[in-house]
Amino acid sequence: MSTYHVVPRMRTGFVLLAAVALIALTGCGSSSKSSSKSSSSASSSAAGSASSSGAASTNTAACGSKAGAPATGSPINIGTIDTHQPGTDFTDGPNMITAYFNCVNANGGVHGHPLKLFVQLDQTQPSQVAAAAKQLIQSDHVVAIDGVFDLLECTIDQSFWKQLGIYEMDAGIAPECWSTPNSAPVNMGPRYSSDGAVQYALNSVHASKIVFVQSNVPGTGYIAGGPAALAKAAHVPITELTENVPITDASSVAVNLVDAAGANGSVVLNFTPPEALVILQAVQKLGLEDRVKSWGCSTPCDTDFLAKALGPKWNHKLFVNAEAVDADDHNGPEIQLYKAILAKYGSSVAGGIGSFSQFGFLLAKFLVQALDTVKGPYTMKSVNAAIVGIKGYHSEQLCDPWTYGKLALHIPNNSDYTVTPDNGKMITAQGCTQISAADPQIAQYRSVAKAHGVNLG
């Protein structure tokens, strides 16, 4: 029998389902931000960590249909809602979408129409998220919702999108991003990418115990359910911990994790890159990196920002689930275009090459492909029909073709990679691997998708 310990260390935040009604009573926060971005302000400076090898060899004009011809038609308004708060900043996603749109707009647009992204930022207040959705529809007149990187948005807005006939594309975090009919993510999110990191520790490292630690934000129980199911299926004990972010006492966190895992155990982190870095640097400062069998992390750690900051001492000691191909050791045409757009237009993408910017690229790319199929005016109805009709879109950054479709739930990205730091970059440690169907939600999606004829790769 496996042992499943729940250790609510420093659990002073709120858990999603119990807190939504309470927090809604506090009203919309005053720090919400709204902005719109289009090709007029495209940056010519390079993103600091963008690779020059791909950028130098690829003309960014490949993003559009008419090289060097600025789009002059009426704009196609697209909306997104994203979390931006201390300890949780997902703005690299929408910033990369803006970079891609700027590239498209400078090279013909979509049938001559420029793309305009309206960005709403929130601080995980349900009323704030709901107000952001209404702002995008009623004031900004968007025809699609694309590129949501948000802790609560899928939970709060799912019924609103269903009512309007909107099929959102996102890089999800909340459970409803994968379990409802009107949302389809390009990523696997915290639960399934944590599955992947735990799966690597179980199957490749052969850890005798798992310690799974994550930031104390909405949805921790949902996220931990996947790793717990995988550990149970492998008959390996798992301990779950949570930590408030921003991390204020990284040394005590590091010692606690090592003590909980033991010499033959593996520690798996689920944090944004800055918070993961604080923990791992404390581990290194205390000389604890070799006191456990391995260290793992969910997808946000797949960024050169983290690899460079950690330095060579962590080479091949940290194993990160990567929901998209490693952009440092792959250089096909699409990766070259991604790097070129990042270098030319992505100065606002703080993390440079990494999963957040890759997901932003893919969300923009898939949307543009869908918009290209629209005949006649770009209305909410015509655009969303094109989005839900996406079937078998290929990307060299994903293991399997990506499909939306009218399904009860959507986990279209459910096979991925593992990467590891190597002298300031992330390199591939394991190629395409299916996430284990020991997670019951993965098993459910594959059954539903197969019944609807979806190509699962």
DRENZARO-290044 format. One record per residue (C-alpha): residue in three letters; x negated, y, z. Coordinates in steps of 0.001 Angstrom, whole numbers, plus 524288, in hexadecimal, padded with zeros to 5 digits. Each point is the difference from the previous one (the first is absolute). Example, Ala and Ser with C-alpha at 12.3 -4.5 7.8 and 13.67 -1.06 7.14 Angstrom:
Ala7CFF47EE6C81E78;Ser7FAA680D707FD6C;
% end
This chain:
Met800008000080000;Ser7FB6E80DC47FD25;Thr8007980AA680A2A;Tyr805B580D4A7FCBA;His7FCD080ABC809BF;Val8062080D6E7FF49;Val7F781809B88075B;Pro8063880D9E7FF5B;Arg7F3738074280372;Met801ED80ECD80066;Arg80D977FE427FA51;Thr8055980DAD8025A;Gly80528802967F25D;Phe80D0E7FB5A7FAC6;Val804097F3B97F8DE;Leu80775802707F37D;Leu80D757FA228019B;Ala801FD8042680E13;Ala7FB8080DDE7FDC3;Val80642804747F34D;Ala80CB68049280624;Leu7F915806BF80B4E;Ile7F630807407F7AE;Ala80A8E804577F685;Leu805DD807FF80B05;Thr7F3CA80878800E8;Gly802C68061F7F2C7;Cys7F72E802FE7F4A7;Gly7F22A803D1803A2;Ser7FB9780D947FCA8;Ser7F3357FB4A7FA3B;Ser805C87F9857F3FA;Lys7F9AC804407F35E;Ser804F08002E7F215;Ser7F876802AA7F39C;Ser800617FDD27F175;Lys7F43C7FD527F797;Ser7FE4F7FFCA7F147;Ser7F5C2801057F587;Ser7FE0780E918018E;Ser7F6E07FE2880B8F;Ala7F8357F43A7FB83;Ser7F2D17FFB78068C;Ser7F3867FEC27F840;Ser7F77E7FC4E80B7E;Ala7FC6B7F1E4802C1;Ala805137F86680B92;Gly7F4727FE3F808F0;Ser7FFC87F13C8002C;Ala804A07FD307F234;Ser7F6DC7F74E7F887;Ser7F93C806EA7F4DD;Ser7FDC97F3837F84F;Gly80E357FE887FBFC;Ala802F380E757FF54;Ala7F4C9802B07F6B6;Ser803CD7F5B57F627;Thr80EB98022C7FF56;Asn8072880BAC7FA64;Thr80B43803DD808D7;Ala807F5802BC7F3BE;Ala803337F17380026;Cys80A4D8031780A52;Gly808C3806B87F603;Ser805347FE9C7F237;Lys7FA5E80C9D7FA34;Ala7F209802AB803CB;Gly7FD9980E0F803DE;Ala80DE0804937FD18;Pro80654805BA80C3A;Ala80E237FC298024D;Thr8090B80B9B7FDD6;Gly80DA77FA5180130;Ser809258008D80B8B;Pro7FA337F92180BED;Ile804117F2B0804F5;Asn8016C801CA80EA9;Ile7FB517F4C780896;Gly800D67FF7F80EDA;Thr7F8297F99E80ACC;Ile800547FFC380EED;Asp7F38B7FD4480794;Thr7FB517FF2580E0F;His7F61680A4E80400;Gln7FD13800E880E8E;Pro7F48D7FE5280969;Gly7FACA7F2247FEDA;Thr8086F7FC9F7F433;Asp7FD648075A7F369;Phe804C27F9E67F359;Thr7FE8680BEF7F751;Asp7F5757F9D37F789;Gly80B127F8797F978;Pro8080D80B8E7FB19;Asn7F393807A77FD41;Met7FBA67F5477F6B5;Ile80D607FFC87F979;Thr7FEB880E9F7FDF3;Ala7F2877FDCF7FA12;Tyr805947F5F37F683;Phe80B6E808E57FC7F;Asn7F69F80B487FD9C;Cys7F86B7F75A7F6B3;Val80C4C7FBE27F8CF;Asn804C880E047FF3A;Ala7F31F8046A7FA0D;Asn8011A7F5767F599;Gly80DAC800AE7FA5B;Gly808767FD3C80BE2;Val80AF77F61A7FE7E;His805928027D7F285;Gly7FB9C80E0D801B6;His805AC801A780DB4;Pro7F6F48031D80B6F;Leu8018B7F87480CA1;Lys80202807BF80C7F;Leu7FE547F99780D4E;Phe807618059A80BA2;Val7F99B7FBAA80CBE;Gln806CB7FFB180D35;Leu7F7567FD5380BD7;Asp805687FB2D80CF4;Gln7FBD57FC4780DAC;Thr8082D7F395801EE;Gln80C4C806E580477;Pro80BEF7F9427FA16;Ser807E880C867FE77;Gln7F456806467F951;Val7FEC17F4C07F66D;Ala80E878004A7FCDD;Ala7FF8380EB17FDDA;Ala7F45C7FE527F6EF;Ala807BE7F69F7F774;Lys80B49809837FECE;Gln7F6A480B227FD01;Leu7FA287F85D7F4BB;Ile80D487FCBD7FA33;Gln807E780C41802A4;Ser7F5AD80ABA7FEDD;Asp7F4C37FA617F81E;His808EF7F8437F6DC;Val7F6F17F4657FEC6;Val804347F4B47F75C;Ala7F7857F59A80671;Ile7F92A7FCCF80CD1;Asp7F23C7FB057FDB8;Gly7F4107FE6B8088C;Val805AE8001680DB2;Phe7F5607FD5980A25;Asp807CB8012B80C90;Leu802057F93880D15;Leu80ED0801B780055;Glu80504804347F2AE;Cys804D57F2CD7FAFF;Thr807617FDD480CBD;Ile8066980D558005C;Asp80330802537F1A0;Gln803517F28C7FA8C;Ser80EC0801E28006B;Phe7FEE080DA87FA20;Trp7F8327FAF97F459;Lys8097F7F4C57FE16;Gln80B738098D7FFFC;Leu7F956808517F589;Gly7FB2E7F4A67F7BA;Ile7F1B58033680283;Tyr7F6047F5077FF69;Glu7F46C804BF807DF;Met7F1F57FC007FD13;Asp7F6FB8010880B90;Ala7F40C7FB9D80769;Gly808217FB9480B5D;Ile7FE5A7FF1480E9C;Ala80DB67FE59805C2;Pro8064C7F2687FF33;Glu80AFA804887F701;Cys7F62A8033A7F550;Trp7FF3F7F1627FD40;Ser80D0C7FAE5804F6;Thr809E3808897F8D7;Pro804A6800B87F1CF;Asn7FC9280E567FD2E;Ser7F1917FFDC80398;Ala7F46B7F9407F9A2;Pro7F20A8027B804BB;Val7F35C7FE7E7F862;Asn7F93E7FC6B80CB0;Met802697F547809E2;Gly800568093780B7F;Pro7FB7F7FE0A80DF2;Arg806B97F2FB80264;Tyr7FBD27F8AD7F3E0;Ser7F26A805FB7FF3F;Ser7FE2C7FC6D80E4F;Asp804687F2667FBE8;Gly7F51D800047F5F1;Ala7F5AF8043A809BD;Val804627F5C7809EC;Gln800B57F5BB7F54F;Tyr7F1C28029B7FC69;Ala7FBF27FEC780E45;Leu807477F32080128;Asn7FC5E7F9987F319;Ser7F2A6805927FC99;Val7FA138036B80D26;His806ED7F50B8076E;Ala802848085380BF1;Ser804E77F8B780BF4;Lys807AF80BD8804BD;Ile8059E80C6A7FA03;Val800D680D38806B1;Phe808E2808E87F821;Val7FFBE80E5F803B0;Gln8077E80B207F9AE;Ser803CE80E1A80216;Asn80BB680211808B7;Val80923805817F59D;Pro80DA87FC117FB73;Gly801657F1E97FBBB;Thr7F5477F946807CB;Gly8087F7F41F802E8;Tyr8039A7FE547F1B3;Ile7F1C5801327FBD1;Ala7FB057F64C80A1F;Gly80A3A7F5FC7FC08;Gly7F84E7FC087F3DF;Pro7F2C87FD9A80689;Ala807097F8DE80B0B;Ala806A37F6DE7F63A;Leu7F3157FD087F91A;Ala7F8ED7FD6080CCD;Lys80AFD7F742804A7;Ala7FFAA7F81F7F360;Ala7F1437FE30801B8;His801987FC5580E71;Val7F6F480B1C803E3;Pro8030F808FC80B87;Ile8023E80E6C7FD27;Thr7FFBF80BBE8090C;Glu806E380C777FBE5;Leu7FB6480D59804A9;Thr8043780DE27FCFC;Glu7F89180CBA801AB;Asn804E280DF17FFC6;Val7FA42808867F54B;Pro7F7FB808277FF20;Ile7F6E87F6D88077F;Thr7FABD8071A80C02;Asp7F7C57F578806B2;Ala7FA307F7B07F528;Ser7F5E57F99D808D3;Ser80A277F9E4808E3;Val807C17FB9F7F415;Ala7F3DA7F98B7FA46;Val7FCBD7F8CA80C90;Asn80E0C7FB7E801A3;Leu800907FA847F224;Val7F34B7F88080151;Asp803CF7FA7080D3E;Ala80D477FBD57FACA;Ala7FA787F9377F3E5;Gly7F4327F9068059A;Ala7F45F7FAC67F87B;Asn807F47F7677F6CA;Gly80B3B8096A7FDFF;Ser802B580A597F5A4;Val804EE80DCD801FD;Val8093B805817F5A2;Leu802E380EA07FFCD;Asn80BC0806F97FA1C;Phe7FCD580E9A80020;Thr7FDC580B3A7F6A4;Pro7F1988015D7FC2A;Pro7FC3F80AD7809AA;Glu805AE7F89480B98;Ala7FA0E7F3007FBD5;Leu7F2F8806EE7FE7B;Val800878055B80DE1;Ile801EA7F24180556;Leu7F5987F9977F781;Gln7F5F380A91802DF;Ala802607FDF780E7D;Val7FE0B7F16A7FE03;Gln7F307802C27F952;Lys7FB99809E980A32;Leu802367F5E180A9B;Gly7F93E7F54E7F817;Leu80C367F7787FFA5;Glu8016F7FD8F7F15B;Asp7FA457F235800F1;Arg807447FC2480C4F;Val80B9E7FAB77F83D;Lys800857F6F17F43D;Ser8050580A5F7F6A8;Trp806A080D387FECB;Gly80B588022E7F6CE;Cys808D480B187FBDF;Ser80C5C802747F841;Thr7FF8F807647F32A;Pro7FDF480E258048E;Cys7F1F87FC5F80398;Asp7FD467FD357F19F;Thr7F95B80CF77FD55;Asp7F217804637FD7F;Phe8021280A4780A7E;Leu7FFE37F52180A10;Ala7F51D7F8237F9A1;Lys7F70080BD57FF39;Ala802DE8047F80DD2;Leu7FD617F281805B4;Gly7F3297FE357F8E7;Pro7F87A7F3807FCB7;Lys800F57FA3E80DAA;Trp80DE67FBEB7FC90;Asn7FC787F9B87F2F2;His807F37F3757FE97;Lys804D78009980E0D;Leu80D15806AA7FD9A;Phe809FD7F97B7F702;Val80A9B808DC7FAD8;Asn80C717FC037F93F;Ala8009D8071E7F2EF;Glu80D22800BD7F935;Ala7F99C8051B7F3AC;Val7F37A7FBFC7F91E;Asp7F3658054A8059C;Ala7FCFF80C037F7EA;Asp7F17B7FFED8033E;Asp7FCC37F2E37F9EB;His809EB8003E7F4D6;Asn7FF10809477F488;Gly80A2A7FC7C7F5C2;Pro806F180A917F811;Glu80A8F8028E80A26;Ile7F6438010A80B2E;Gln7F7D38093B7F7BC;Leu80BFB808887FD97;Tyr8034D7FFDB80E81;Lys7F2318047F8036B;Ala8000980A487F54C;Ile80D04805D380471;Leu7FB5F7FFB480E10;Ala7F37C807197FC3F;Lys8065580A5D7F778;Tyr80D058027B806AE;Gly7FF027F9B780D7D;Ser7F894809B680862;Ser80B117FF6380A00;Val7FEB17F13B80196;Ala7F7D08001380C63;Gly7FD5D7F15A8005B;Gly7FB6A7FF3D7F1E6;Ile7FF777F2357FAA4;Gly808847F7338085A;Ser80D287F97A8013F;Phe8080880C4C80295;Ser7FB388069A7F39D;Gln801277F35B7F850;Phe80E337FE8580421;Gly8028980E1F7FC52;Phe7FA197FD5A7F2A9;Leu8085F7F3E27FE09;Leu80C988069A80464;Ala7FD8B80B137F678;Lys7FBF07F6D57F506;Phe80BCD7F70A80161;Leu8094780BA1800A6;Val7FA52805FC7F3B2;Gln801467F2EB7F906;Ala80E487FF4480418;Leu802AB80E1C7FC03;Asp7FA627FD2A7F293;Thr80B2F7F6577FDD0;Val80AE0809D0802B4;Lys8081D803D07F430;Gly8069980D24800CA;Pro800438096080B94;Tyr7F88C7FD3D80C81;Thr80B107FEF2809B9;Met8009D7F93680D11;Lys807D47F51F7F9A6;Ser7F73B7FDF57F42C;Val7F34C800E1807A7;Asn804297F69380A97;Ala805237F65E7F60A;Ala7F258800057FA33;Ile7F9B77FE3180D5C;Val8085D7F48B8046F;Gly7FDDF7FA2C7F27D;Ile7F1507FF0C801E7;Lys7FC3C7F2057FD31;Gly7F2A67F9D67FF4D;Tyr7F7D680C707FFE6;His7F1CD7FBD47FFB0;Ser7F4E7806DD806E8;Glu7F1F17FBC38013E;Gln800F2804F680DFF;Leu80A4A7F60780430;Cys7FF3E7F14780047;Asp80D8A7FDD07FA25;Pro8094B807537F6E0;Trp80899809F7806FC;Thr80ECF7FF3E7FEC3;Tyr80AF8807F380620;Gly80CF17F9C37FC0C;Lys80D307FFAF806B8;Leu7FBFE7F72D80B2D;Ala8049E7FFD180E14;Leu7F20A8023F804A3;His7F30B803847F9AD;Ile7F23B7FB548033A;Pro7FA908007A7F218;Asn7F1E6800F8804D0;Asn7FDAD7F38E807CB;Ser7F2B57FB347FB57;Asp7F393807808027B;Tyr7F191800DD80351;Thr7F6AD8011280B72;Val7F4E4809E97FFDD;Thr7F46E802A1808DB;Pro7F69980B738020B;Asp7F3297FF797F8AA;Asn7F6C880B9780154;Gly80A7D80A647FFF0;Lys8096F7F99B7F67E;Met80A7D7F5AA800CB;Ile7FD567F3D27F7F9;Thr808517F3F27FD8F;Ala7FEB47F517809EB;Gln80B627F7D27FAE2;Gly80777800937F32B;Cys80EAD7FF567FDBD;Thr8068E7F81380AB5;Gln80E817FE5380288;Ile804B9804EB80D18;Ser8047C7F44B807CB;Ala80E4A7FC477FF7B;Ala7FEAC7FCE180E6F;Asp8050180DE380127;Pro80E977FD717FE34;Gln8023E80CB57F8AD;Ile7F5EB7FC6B7F5B3;Ala806AB7F2E07FE70;Gln80D51806977FE9E;Tyr7FB4E809747F584;Arg7F9B47F5617F7D6;Ser80C817F83180067;Val8086380BAE7FBE6;Ala7F66E8045C7F582;Lys7FF117F2737FA2D;Ala80ED87FF0F7FF73;His8003D80CBC7F824;Gly7F5697FBC07F68E;Val7F55E808FE80538;Asn7F2577FC1C7FBAB;Leu7F8957FDAC80CA7;Gly7F2DA7FEDC7F93A;
% end
